[in-house]
Amino acid sequence: MTTVLVVDDQTLQRLGFRMLLEAQPDMTVVGEAAHGHDAVRMTAELRPDVVLMDIRMPGLNGIEATRRISASGGRSRVLVLTTFDLDEYAYEALRAGAAGFFLKDARPEELVVGIRAVAAGDCVTSPSLTRRLINAFTTSRPQQHLDPVHLSREQQQQLALLTEREREVLAAVACGSSNAEIAAELQLAESTVKSHVSRILAKINVRDRVQAVIFAYDVGLARPN
């Protein structure tokens, strides 16, 4: 049974999510929080599989709440809800440790599938959504080159662990390419690409492709077009 904590400052929104999730045979809502402070406290107490996190809330917002939950080292994974076109904070939420993000206008069945994926340890940003994220949040970021002077010691060490092929795969991931697209571009078997991605995540010490994209831009392996 997948346990979910719903975090949103709107009562009707929380009720809607509860009704949707409680209707699933493999899900149960273990609690509701109206702001970030309660979200952090209830996550520590209830240890849900997934925290469905709104970004814009009074008091402690969803970004800081996500950061605190992720920093606690607990088992709970955060799925951020965003209006995207209006929410310029989605990128920072992912940087804070969210396992992915979903649009609030997504179809109910898409959200349910996304929660299951996050609970299973996956991220829920499809290549198309990753491209939109990149377009929205990297075009305004200053370009950074692979110059060790501009990287932290940890980034230098992580980057040094990657082979040339792994850097190519990571750059393609950062451009929003799927495993199948990367395989076609680099003339590799898709299973080989999956193995490369798994090794990359382990070497740079991130949980999923979303965090890998952020790393790639931070160290300059990928740059906005």
C-alpha positions as CSV (number, residue, x, y, z in Angstrom):
1,M,0.0,0.0,0.0
2,T,1.4,3.4,-1.0
3,T,1.0,6.0,1.7
4,V,0.6,9.7,0.7
5,L,0.7,12.9,2.6
6,V,-1.2,15.7,0.8
7,V,0.2,19.2,1.3
8,D,-1.8,22.2,0.0
9,D,-3.1,25.4,1.5
10,Q,-6.5,25.0,-0.1
11,T,-9.0,22.8,1.7
12,L,-11.0,21.9,-1.4
13,Q,-7.8,21.0,-3.3
14,R,-6.7,18.6,-0.5
15,L,-10.2,17.1,-0.4
16,G,-10.1,16.5,-4.1
17,F,-6.7,14.8,-3.9
18,R,-7.9,12.6,-1.0
19,M,-11.0,11.5,-2.8
20,L,-8.9,10.6,-5.9
21,L,-6.2,8.7,-4.0
22,E,-8.5,6.9,-1.6
23,A,-10.4,5.6,-4.6
24,Q,-7.3,3.6,-5.6
25,P,-7.0,0.1,-4.2
26,D,-3.2,0.5,-3.6
27,M,-3.1,4.0,-2.0
28,T,-4.1,5.6,1.2
29,V,-3.8,9.2,2.4
30,V,-2.2,9.2,5.8
31,G,-2.5,12.9,6.5
32,E,-3.1,16.4,5.2
33,A,-1.0,19.6,5.8
34,A,-1.9,23.2,4.9
35,H,1.6,24.6,5.0
36,G,5.2,23.7,5.0
37,H,5.9,23.5,8.7
38,D,3.2,20.9,9.2
39,A,4.4,19.1,6.1
40,V,7.9,18.7,7.6
41,R,6.6,17.7,11.0
42,M,4.0,15.2,9.7
43,T,6.5,13.7,7.2
44,A,8.8,12.9,10.2
45,E,5.9,11.5,12.2
46,L,4.0,9.5,9.5
47,R,6.9,8.6,7.2
48,P,4.7,8.5,4.0
49,D,6.0,6.9,0.8
50,V,5.1,10.1,-1.1
51,V,4.6,13.7,-0.1
52,L,2.3,15.5,-2.6
53,M,3.7,19.0,-2.2
54,D,2.2,22.3,-3.4
55,I,4.8,25.1,-3.9
56,R,2.9,28.3,-3.1
57,M,1.8,28.3,0.5
58,P,1.8,30.9,3.3
59,G,4.6,30.6,5.9
60,L,7.1,27.9,5.0
61,N,6.7,27.3,1.2
62,G,6.9,24.0,-0.6
63,I,10.5,24.6,-1.7
64,E,11.9,25.0,1.8
65,A,9.7,22.2,3.1
66,T,11.0,19.9,0.3
67,R,14.6,20.9,1.2
68,R,14.1,20.0,4.9
69,I,12.4,16.8,4.1
70,S,15.1,15.7,1.7
71,A,17.9,16.8,4.1
72,S,16.4,14.7,6.9
73,G,17.5,11.5,5.1
74,G,14.1,9.9,5.5
75,R,12.4,7.4,3.2
76,S,9.7,9.8,2.0
77,R,10.0,11.2,-1.5
78,V,8.5,14.5,-2.6
79,L,6.4,15.0,-5.7
80,V,5.9,18.7,-6.4
81,L,2.7,20.1,-7.9
82,T,3.0,23.2,-10.0
83,T,1.1,25.4,-12.4
84,F,4.4,25.5,-14.3
85,D,3.6,28.4,-16.6
86,L,3.2,30.6,-13.5
87,D,5.5,28.8,-11.1
88,E,9.1,29.9,-11.6
89,Y,10.1,28.0,-8.4
90,A,9.7,24.4,-9.9
91,Y,13.4,24.3,-10.7
92,E,14.4,25.3,-7.2
93,A,12.1,22.7,-5.8
94,L,13.8,20.0,-7.8
95,R,17.2,21.3,-6.7
96,A,15.9,21.1,-3.2
97,G,15.5,17.3,-3.6
98,A,12.1,16.7,-5.1
99,A,11.7,13.4,-7.0
100,G,9.9,15.2,-9.8
101,F,7.1,17.6,-10.6
102,F,3.6,17.4,-12.0
103,L,1.3,20.0,-13.5
104,K,-1.8,20.8,-11.5
105,D,-3.9,20.5,-14.7
106,A,-2.7,16.9,-15.3
107,R,-5.4,14.2,-15.7
108,P,-6.2,12.3,-12.5
109,E,-4.9,9.0,-14.0
110,E,-1.6,10.7,-14.8
111,L,-1.2,11.9,-11.2
112,V,-1.9,8.5,-9.9
113,V,0.6,6.9,-12.2
114,G,3.2,9.5,-11.2
115,I,2.7,8.9,-7.5
116,R,3.2,5.1,-8.0
117,A,6.4,5.8,-10.0
118,V,7.8,8.1,-7.3
119,A,6.9,5.5,-4.6
120,A,8.8,2.9,-6.6
121,G,11.9,5.1,-6.7
122,D,11.5,6.7,-10.2
123,C,11.2,10.3,-11.2
124,V,8.2,11.5,-13.0
125,T,9.5,14.1,-15.5
126,S,8.9,12.8,-19.0
127,P,11.5,13.9,-21.6
128,S,9.0,16.4,-22.9
129,L,8.5,17.9,-19.5
130,T,12.2,17.9,-18.9
131,R,12.7,19.9,-22.1
132,R,10.1,22.4,-20.9
133,L,11.9,22.7,-17.6
134,I,15.2,23.3,-19.3
135,N,13.7,25.9,-21.6
136,A,12.0,27.7,-18.7
137,F,14.8,27.7,-16.2
138,T,18.2,27.4,-17.9
139,T,18.0,30.1,-20.5
140,S,18.3,32.8,-17.8
141,R,21.2,31.0,-16.1
142,P,24.7,32.2,-16.9
143,Q,26.7,29.7,-19.0
144,Q,29.3,27.8,-17.2
145,H,32.3,26.1,-18.7
146,L,34.1,23.0,-17.6
147,D,36.7,25.0,-15.7
148,P,37.7,23.3,-12.4
149,V,38.1,26.8,-10.9
150,H,34.3,27.4,-11.0
151,L,33.4,24.0,-9.6
152,S,33.2,22.9,-6.0
153,R,35.6,20.2,-4.8
154,E,32.8,17.7,-4.7
155,Q,31.7,18.5,-8.2
156,Q,35.3,18.1,-9.5
157,Q,35.5,14.7,-7.9
158,Q,32.2,13.6,-9.2
159,L,32.9,14.8,-12.7
160,A,36.3,13.1,-12.7
161,L,34.6,9.7,-12.1
162,L,32.6,9.9,-15.3
163,T,34.0,8.3,-18.5
164,E,33.9,10.2,-21.7
165,R,30.9,8.1,-22.8
166,E,29.1,8.7,-19.6
167,R,29.6,12.5,-20.1
168,E,28.0,12.2,-23.5
169,V,25.1,10.2,-22.1
170,L,24.6,12.7,-19.3
171,A,24.7,15.7,-21.7
172,A,22.0,14.0,-23.7
173,V,19.9,13.3,-20.6
174,A,20.2,17.0,-19.8
175,C,18.8,17.9,-23.2
176,G,15.7,15.9,-22.4
177,S,16.4,12.9,-24.6
178,S,14.9,9.6,-23.7
179,N,16.9,6.4,-23.4
180,A,15.7,5.3,-26.8
181,E,16.7,8.7,-28.4
182,I,20.1,8.5,-26.7
183,A,20.7,5.0,-28.0
184,A,19.9,6.1,-31.5
185,E,22.1,9.2,-31.3
186,L,25.1,7.4,-29.9
187,Q,24.5,4.1,-31.7
188,L,24.1,2.1,-28.6
189,A,21.7,-0.6,-27.4
190,E,19.0,0.9,-25.2
191,S,19.9,-1.5,-22.4
192,T,23.5,-0.1,-22.6
193,V,22.2,3.4,-22.2
194,K,20.1,2.4,-19.1
195,S,23.3,0.9,-17.6
196,H,25.2,4.1,-18.3
197,V,22.5,6.2,-16.7
198,S,22.5,4.0,-13.6
199,R,26.2,4.3,-13.2
200,I,26.1,8.0,-13.8
201,L,23.5,8.5,-11.0
202,A,25.7,6.4,-8.6
203,K,28.9,8.3,-9.5
204,I,27.5,11.8,-9.1
205,N,25.4,10.7,-6.0
206,V,21.9,11.7,-7.2
207,R,18.7,9.9,-7.0
208,D,17.2,10.3,-10.4
209,R,17.4,11.9,-13.9
210,V,16.0,15.2,-12.6
211,Q,18.9,15.7,-10.2
212,A,21.3,14.5,-12.9
213,V,20.0,17.3,-15.3
214,I,20.6,19.9,-12.6
215,F,24.2,18.5,-12.1
216,A,24.9,18.6,-15.8
217,Y,24.0,22.3,-16.0
218,D,25.8,23.2,-12.8
219,V,29.1,21.7,-14.0
220,G,28.7,22.9,-17.6
221,L,28.2,19.6,-19.4
222,A,25.0,21.1,-20.8
223,R,24.3,24.7,-21.8
224,P,21.1,26.5,-22.8
225,N,20.8,26.8,-26.6
